[in-house]
Amino acid sequence: MSKKLTSRAEDYSKWYNELVVKADLAENSAVRGCMVIKPYGYAIWEKMQAELDRMFKETGHQNAYFPLFVPKSLFEAEEKNAEGFAKECAVVTHYRLQNDPENPGKLRVDPEAKLEEELVVRPTSEAIIWNTYRNWIQSYRDLPLLINQWANVVRWEMRTRLFLRTAEFLWQEGHTAHATKQEALEETKLMNNVYATFAENFMAIPVIQGVKTESERFAGAEETYCIEALMQDGKALQAGTSHFLGQNFAKAFDVKFANKEGQQDYVWATSWGVSTRLMGALIMTHSDDQGLVLPPNLAPNQVVIVPIYKNEEQFEAVSEVANNIVSRLRAKGISVKYDNRDTQRPGAKFAQHELQGVPLRIAIGPKDLENKTVELARRDTLTKNIIALEGIEDHIQDLLKEIQESIFKKALEFRDSHITEVETFEEFKSVLETKTGFISAHWDGTNETEDKIKELTKATIRCIPLDQPAEDGVCIYSGKPSKGRVLFAKAY
């Protein structure tokens, strides 16, 4: 941990990869493309999970769990969905191993144990869930059905990167069924708004809500809503999506219900999800060349206390005060750790907690005991102050709130200063290469133009912002009429 990180300016990608490993968040595993999420990284994910789970339940959703394996015949029932994920699927073809007669001590797949039907390891769960819903839904009285599952999924990525793109990752996926199109659309928008609220209020990440273009939609969806965030290197990151599925899955799996008039109709569906990719967003939105910068709401330890002492007598005196502070902070609901390890010097502890993004660090030594003060260091600004022991719990509670707001404000100012309106394709390319960030530009609404811009610049349409006013103009590439601006960016 003592070795310095590569700076963001020198090599942003290398900085990110080093930080994930050195801050003890995750590491590559023996399984190609899969990661081990280490306890500190998982503690952050657990805090995200807990808050999202609370928000889901407040909006009427319940948790359930569905199988990891999906029979191929079910997976291919909704053609667009199957086609969209086909190239990323891991497939189970056999159910048994046996000793290899040609290689003693080794195993091989038993050629006699071939499955009658292949099983797809879920890349997403619409197929297995909608096949199940067929048995759960008969009448309008069974609707709406509001289900969420916390799970792992597998998408066989060829080029992987910790948290951002791995063959296996953790996520939640909501799958809901409704009696009317309007209800399903309202659910889609509601959950996208839940994601936006979570990202901004809890993760301190400013996001833009919008809808995806036809070519960027979820496979099998009629409309995809999203939240888009901007990383410090000027690239966008899709932080969450919410899909209006229409009646596509209901028709594919014959999920009908008797409405209030007694007539049979297909239900209307939504699905929505966020994943451990949010860990990547968290790192790349806030962190600096010294390491992680964690918003207090997400920090496993909001405060860490480091004792400074020369002998056992001093250690005992400092510990008495430190433990008193721990009790007072915990009484306020603040998570705090007393780092009394005797295997590390104070400087090494400071470096570790700075690298791991602990929002506030308290140092206490013999002189502090005499003066009834402590040294308080802020991770977000790297500033230090001497504060009185009296009323420290109230001071820290207020300061944590201030830090949360300050981190969000800094990210928001960066994001807003990196949204650039352009009128020509030359201007578009110039901003993309020099300033980066989101580019607000007119687009003629065709897939052809969208594909050509992507081919020439590697920039994609991130979304059509929900708050984007109607504005007649001319497409930056084709010169054809445009009904409004969209946001382009290079993206992760």
Secondary structure, DSSP 8 states (H G I E B T S, - for coil): --S----TTT-HHHHHHHHHHHTTSEEE-SSTT-EEE-HHHHHHHHHHHHHHHHHHHHTT-EE----SEEEHHHHTSSHHHHHHHGGG-EEEEE--EEE-TTSTT-EEE-TT-EEEEEEEE-SS-HHHHHHHHHHH-SBGGG--EEEEEEEEEE---SS-BTTTB-SEEEEEEEEEEESSHHHHHHHHHHHHHHHHHHHHHTS----EEEE--GGGS-TT-SEEEEEEEE-TTS-EEEEEEEEEEETHHHHHTT-EEE-TTS-EEE-EEEEEEEETHHHHHHHHHH-BTTB----TTT-S-SEEEEE--SSHHHHHHHHHHHHHHHHHHHHTT--EEE---SSS-HHHHHHHHHHTT-SEEEEE-HHHHHHTEEEEEETTT--EEEEESTTHHHHHHHHHHHHHHHHHHHHHHHHHHTEEE-SSHHHHHHHHHHT-SEEEEE--S-HHHHHHHHHHHS-EEEEEETT-----EE-TTT--EESSEEEEE-B-
